[in-house]
């Protein structure tokens, strides 16, 4: 799949997912107090990682059955990461600032790392097949 086609699909899926998520998140975004509760965790914080992960996975040219497996396993990994950071913040309040920075970096990088971990072989396999077929046509 070409890079621009992938980026177009990614932008399409992330836009759709944000439009679906926004009515739920707007209650949190526009409230005067933003306290971490169970509801705010599932409505606001967790989707900040899941939305890009879902969009990346849906935009990747792989079989639909594999997409579902990747979304399920990746969601579990992202969920555990979020719970781990929040749990550590309550357990070790002396290093809460450092944990917040880890969470801020992880919020951006974890969806990408998890996605790459699952689809790396598929992406590399596709590009290697295209390169080898181009080489074969040049030799003939």
N, C-alpha and C positions, 0 to 999 in steps of 0.2 A: 504494500500500500504506500502510496506517495505521502510524503510528509504533510503537504498542504491539505490533502484529503483527510488525513488523520486529524490535523488541527481543526479543520472545519467540523468534523464529527464531534471532536472533543468540546469545542465551543458550543455546538448545538446541544449536546447532552448536559453540559454544566449549566447552560441557561435554563433549560427545561427543569432541571432539578432544583435550581435556586428559586424559580418561579413557584414551584410546588412547595418548597420549604418556607418561603417568605411569610405567608400568613401566620404560621406557627411561631417563627422567630421574631416577628414584629412586636409581639406582646412582651418579649424579653428586651428587645432593643430599645423600645420606647418607654420602659418602666423607669421610675425614679430611683429604685433600688435594684441593684444587680447582685443578688446573693446566690451563691452556689447551692442549689437544691437538687433533689433527684429530678424534678421536672425540668429545670433549666439545663441540667446535664444532658438529658435525652433530647430536649427540644433545640438547644442552642449549641452546646459545646461539641457533642459527638458528631452532629451533622457537618461541622466545619471540617472534619477530617473525612467523613464518609462521602460527601458530595463530590469532591475531586477524585476520590478513588473510584466511585461508581462511574463517573464520566470517563475517566481514563480506561477503565475496563470495558465499558460499552463501546468506546470508540476503537478499540483494538480489534483487528480482523482475525478473530478466532471463532471456533465452534460455539454455538449457543449453550451447549451443555457444559462446556468448560467455563464459559462466562459466569454461569450460575454458581459453579463450584468455587471459582475465584472470588466472587462477591461474598459468598458465605464465609469462606476461610479468612479472607482479608478483613471483613467486618469484625470477625472475632478478634483478630490480632490488633486492630485499631481500638476496639473496645477495651481490651486488656491494657493496652498502652495508656489510654486515658484514665482508666481506673487506677493503674499503678502510680501515675504521677499525682493524681488527686490524693490517693491514700498516703503516699510519701509526704505530701505537703502537710497533712494532718499529723502524721507520725513524727516528722522532724521539722518543727516550725523554725528552728534556727537557720535552716538552709532553704527556706521557702522561696527566697528570691532566685537562687540558683535553679531550683526546680521549676520555677515559672519560666526562666529562660529556656530550659530544656523542653518544656511543654510548648513554648512559642516556636522554637525551631522544629520540634517534632510535629506540630500542627501543619507545617508546610511540607516537611520532608517525609514523614511516615507514609502518607498515601502514595507518594511517588516510589519510595523504596519498596513498599509491599507490592505495588503493581509491577514494578520491574522484576522483583523476585519471582513472581508467578508467570510473567509473559516473556521473560528474557529469551528463553530458548525458542519460543515461537517467533519473536521479532528477528532474532539473529538467523534462525532457520530460513525465514522468508527472504531476507536480504542475501544470504549465501546462495540460496537456490536461484535467485534472479541473476546474481553475479556469475554463477557457474553456467547458467543457460546462455548468458551473453557471450561468455568465453567460447562455449561450444559452437555457437552460430558463427563466430568470427573465424574459428578454425576450419569450418566447412566451407 
